[in-house]
């Protein structure tokens, strides 16, 4: 996703008696040190409040625009928990009420960190005087993200009554939600209505194009693409042809996919170069165009200092291409020059080693990370436990499984591999090692990976109090599968 940096007018303040106070000065203060301190603190378990409190205790000032910029940057990097912590800290020390924009941002962050139910509770506590387009649109975005179609339609009706200037944004959210939930007839009706009311924009057409691409409806995609090329309202940019290339790639038409990629690259502008090259690079990797992947990587490297996202994209591309040597070189290059540690990159490398069956290399890399003071998150240990399970080394799978809950907190919605967990519990049951089985189950319950009900069922299973039942049948009722599980199952 393209990073969007907020531009705020500087507001000078000082910290007095638990609140932010305005003060005037002719000399602007640089807050880059505070931003760097927070952005470099990448451990998901580290709270941002002590860092901010220490900054104030050291006699330094902080302004609301800087805090808002930090919140936006953290959110753009996917660090939603940290962004929410900064947002809460800002309102706790500020005696003034939050603006509707601040409330809308908080609502979105709560939805991402704590889920839709908590976001709805927060929304119900917002004063009527504050409610308006920004907050309703944020709630609509929460429902759209969680694919709650009926609730989204109810909020959309309220937004329509407000008759806001930026209504197209909300319509586009509904279009995307209809596409994600397979409601293509509703999507087409809504888009037709938008055309008739002349409120379509480039994103509107791209959302519909992406829906065709995702469903591999090449005929519909090509027909809409021709309409877009002839319609002045349908802005054609690099993303348009990248979407078409993705559709062709999924349909197995490499020739047309490559042609669309060339058209896309020709439309890349200075503002979108990095995100565009990364996106095109990923599609080339899926097609198998290794030379094109390296060519675009060299272009990314020439865009000032390469970012973590660029290294993550390149490493992912090389993993798709099974280029082991290339992946290790990219990893070494990142390690020697990264600005801040991004656990997603080591996780990807660990996953790659496991995919390639190079468990010795995975173990060696993990040891090096730990020796250098890096703490692995739960997903790292989960990858290794699943690899040991696939390699039929259940002793190592069990021991590694116990480390999953000791790792850093995970992104919202992440859960360990269900099949591996069940295999470990079954193995320990058959081994009559009840103590270890109960230890793992207790850790997983305390960490929220299994419910209390499922915990009780599995305890009964371990004690052989139920017959003709597998552990997986007991856990699948409330254990939502994640992408890692599905990928692992497909590879078995």
N, C-alpha and C positions, 0 to 999 in steps of 0.2 A: 504494500500500500504506500502510496506517495505520502511523505511526511508533509504536514501542513503546519507551518509555523505561524502562531498568532502574533500580530503586531499591535502592541499596546502602548498607549501614551504613558510616559513615566510619571509615577506618583510617589513623591518622597514622603516617608513615614518613619517614625521611631517607636520603640516598644516601651510603653509606660503603663504600669499598673494593669498588666494583663490585656492590653489592647493595642492596636496599631494607631498611632497618632500621626497627623500630618506635620511636616516641618519643611522649611524652605532652605534651599542651598543653591548656590550658583555653580557648584562643582558637581557634575554627575558622578555617581558612584557606580563602579562596575560590579555586577553581581555574578559574573561568569564563574567565580570561584565557588559560590554556593551551588550553582547549577552543576558544575563539574563534580562537586563532592557528592551530590545526590545521585547524579547519573552514573557515577562510578560504583555506587553501592548497589550492585546487581543481585545480591542475595535476596530472594523473595521473602525470607523470614525476617530480614532486618527492617525494623520500623523506621519510618522517616522522621517521626516526631523527635526522638533524641538528637538527631542530626540538626534539625531546625532549632531546637532549644539551645543546643551548644553554640550555634551560630549567634544567637541573641545574647547568650551569657558572655560571649567573647567581646561584646560591645559593638557588634555590627548591626547594620540596619537591613531590613527586608521590606520590599514593596509588594503590594497586591499584583501589579502587572507582572513582576518577576515570578511570583508564586503561580499565577495563572499560566505563564509561559512554561514553567516547570511541569505543571499538571498536564498541559497539552503534550509536551514532549514525552513524558512518561507514558501517557496513553497511546501516543503514536508508536512507541517502542513496544507496546503490548504489556507494559508494567502497570496494569490496572489497579492492583492492590496498593502499590506505592502512590499512584496518582490520587486514589481515594484518601489515603492517609494525609497527603499534603492538603487536599481540599478540606478535610475535617480539621486539620491543624489551623488552617487559615481562618475558618469560621469560628473556631474555639477562642482564638486570641483577639478576634476582631469584634468590637462591640456593635458594629453596624450589621444590618441584616444582609443576607446574600442577595445578589441581584438575580432576576429571572434567569439570566444566562448561566450564572454560577449554580443555581438550583438545577437547571436542565443538565448541566455537566455532571453534577453530583448524582442525579437520578440515573444517568447512563452508566456511571461507574459502579453504583450499587448493583445495578442489574448484572453487570459483567462479573463482579466479585462475589456477590451474595445471592444472586439469582433473581428471578422475576417476582417471586412472592415478597421479598424484602423491598424491592423497588416499588411495588404497589403500596406497601405499608408506608414507605417514605412519601409517596405521592399523596396519600390520603391526609398526611399531616401538613401539607403545604397550604398556607392561608389562601383563601379565595382571592384576596387582593393581588396575589402574586401570579395567579394562574393566567396564562396567555399562550400565544402561539409557540414560543420557544419550549415551554415546559410540556405542552401537549404533543408537540412534534418529537420531543425526546422520549416521551412515553410511547408514542407510536413506534419509534425506533426500537425500544425495548421489546415491544410485542413482536415486531418484525424479526428481530434477532432470534427470539425464542419460538418463532413460527406459530404464534398464537393468533390465528387468522380472525376468529370471531371478535376477540377483544380489540384487535387492530381496526376492524371495520367500524366498531362502535366509536372509538376515539376519532376515526377519520370523519365521521358525521359531525362530531363536535368541532373539529378543526374547520370543516367547510363553513360552518355558521359564523366563524370568525372572519372569513373572507380575507385571509392574509395575502400579502404581496408575494411571499415565497411559497405559494401553494404547490408549485411544480415539484418541489423537493419531497413533499408528502405523497403526492401522486406516484412519484418514482419509487418511493419506499413500498407502496402498495403493489406496484407492478412487479417489483422484485419478489415480494412475498407471495404473490399469486404464482409466479414462476416456480419458486422453491417448493410450493405446496401442490404443484401440478394443476392449478386452476387456470388453464390456458384460455378458456372461453371468457372468464371474468377479466383476465389480463387483456385480451383483445378488445373487449367492450370498453374497458377503461381507457385503453390507448386510443380507441376511435373517438371517444368523448373528449379526450385531451386534444386530439387533432382538430375536432370541430370547434373547440373553444380557444384554439391557437395558443396552447400552453405547453406544448412539447418543447423539449430541448435536446441537445446531443445525447445526454444521459438516457433519456426516454427511449430513443431508438437503440442505443447500445444494450440496454437492459433486455429489450425484446430479442435483439440479435444474439445475446448471450444465452437466452432461453432456448432458442433454436439450436445453438451450438451444443449446449449441454445435453439436449434430448437427441442429438445427432440427426436432426431434421434438416438435412443439407438442402433439399429443395426449398423449404421455407426460408432458410438462412440466405440462400442466394437470391431469392425473390426480394426479400427485405433489403438486402445489400444493394441491389439495383435501384430500389426506391430511394434509399438513403443517398446514393450517388447523384440522384436527380432532384432531391428535395433540399432546398437551401436551409431549411430548419434543422436538418439532420447533419450535424457537424461530423465530418469525417476526419478522424485523427489516427495515430498509430494504434490506439487501443481497438479501434473498429476492425482493422485488418488482422490484428493479433487474435481477436476473438474468432474471426472467421478461420484463421489458421488453426486454432485450437479445435474448432469443429471439424475441419478437414482431417486433422491428425487423428481425432477419435474415430472418424469414419474410415481411417486407413488410406486416405488419398494423400500420399506424401507429396506428390507433384504439385497439387493445388495448395497444400499447406505451405510448401516452400515458396511458391509464388506470392502468397499472401504475406508471408514473413518479409519478403523483399519490399512489398508495398508499404508494410507497416514501418520498417526501418527508415524508409525514405521520408516519412512524415514525422519523425522524432524531432522535437525542438529542444532548445537548451534547457528549459525548465523541467522537462520530463526525461532527460537523457538516462539518468541512472535507473529509475524504475522501469523505463521502457526496455533498456538493454537487459536488465535482469529478467524481465518477463519473456522477452524474445529468446533469451538464452535458455530458459527452462523448456520452451516449446521445441527448440532445436535439439535439446538433449533427449526429449521424449521421442522425437523422430529418429534420432541416432546420428545427427550431424555434428560429430565431434569437432571438426575443423571450425565450424561456425561458432560453436560454444567457446572455443579458445579465442577466436577473433573478437567476439563481443566482450569476453573477459578482459582482453587487452584494452579495449575501449573504456570499460568501466574503471580500470586501474589508472587511466589517464585523466579521469575526472577528479582532480585534486587527490585527497587521501581516500583510499578505498574504505568503505564502511563495513560494519559487521554484516549488514544485510547482503552486500555484494559477495562477501566470502561465503556466507550461508548458501546463497543461490548457486555460486560456482561449485561449492562442495557437493551440494545436492545434485547438480547436473552431472558431475563426474561419477557420483554413486550410481545414478541411472545408467550411465554408460559403462559401468563396471571398470572404470579407469582407476585401479588401485594406486599405482605410482603417482598419477596426477593428483589424486585426492590427498595423498600424504604430503606432497610438495606444497599444495595450497594450504593445508593445515599448518605446516611448518612456517610458511610465510606469514600466516595470520598470527601465530604464536609469537613471532619475532617483532611484530609491529602493531598489535591491536591497541586501541585506546582504552577500552574497558572490556573486562571479561564477560563473554556472552555464553552461557552454559548450553545454549541451543547448538552451538558448533561442535563442542565435544560430544554432546548427545548424538548428533548426526554421525560423527565418526565412529562412535561405539556401535551404533546401529549398523553402520556399513560393515564393520569388521564382523559383526554377528551374522549379517546377511551373507557375507563371503565365506563364512565358516572359519574365520581367522580368530579363534577365541584366545589363543596365546597373545596375539597382538592387542586384542581388546583388554586383556588382563594387564599387559605391560603398560598400555596407555593409561588405564585407570590408576595403576600404582604411581605412575609419573605425576598424574594430576593430584593425587592425595599427598605425595611427597612434597609437592610445590604449594601445599596449603589450600588447595581447592577442595571444596566440599561438593560431592555429587548430589544431585537431587534424586528423588524417588524414581523418576522415569529412567535414569541411568541404570540403577540397580534392577529395575524391572526388565530392561532390555537384556541384561546379562542373565538374569534368572530364566527368562524365556529361551535364551540361546542354550543354556545348560539343559533345559527341559528338552529342547529339540535334539540335543546331542545325547540324550538319555543319561545324563549325569545328574541324577536326582539329588544326590547329597549336596552338590554345589548349588543346585537350583534352590533347595530348601534354605541353605545358609544365606544365599544372596537374597532370597525372598524376605527374610527377616530384617534386612537392611533397608527395604523400600520405605518404611515409615520413619526411618531415622534421617532420611534425606530432607532437603529443603522442600518447602511447601510447593505444590504444583499449581499450574494454571487451573482456572475454574473448569469443572467438568471432567478433569483427567482422572482416570482410574487405571489401576494396574491390569495386567493381562489376566482375564478371567480363567482361561484354560490352564495357564501355568499355576495360578493359585489353587485351583481345584485338583490339578495333578499332584501338587505338593501335599495337600491335605490327604488325598487318597493314598499316596505313597507312605506318609507317616502313619496312617490308620492301619495299612497292611503290615507295616513294620512294628505295629503296636507301640509306637512312640507317641502316646497321648499327650505328654507334657509339651513337646515341641509343637504339635498341631494346635493345642489350645493357646500356646504363646503367640503363634502367628495370627490366629483368629482374634485374640484379644487386641493385638496391635492394630489389626485392620479395622476392627470396630471402633477403637478409640480415635483412629485417624479419619473415620467417616467413610471408609471404602466399602463397608458392608453395614447393613442396618442391624438393629438389636434383634429383630425377628429372624433375619437370616443367620445371625450369629448363634442364636438358640438352636436353630435347625441343624447347623453344621456341628455344634457341640454334641447334639444327639447322634449325628452321623458318625462322629469320631468315636463315640462310646458304643457304637454298634447297637443303638437303641431303635433304629429304623432299618427295615429290610427292603431289598429290591429298589434302592434309590441311590442315584449317583450325586456326588457333591455339586456337579454343575446344574442338575435339575433343581437343586435347592437355592442356588445363588442367582439363577438367571431371572427370577421374578422381579428383583429390584436392583440388579446390577447391569447398568447400561453399558453396552459394548462400545469400546473406543476404536479408533482407526488402527491402532497398533494390534489389537486383538484380531481384527478382520484380516489385516495383512498377514499376520502370523498364521491364521487359519488357512489362508489361501496358499501359503508357501508349504504347508505340511503335506 
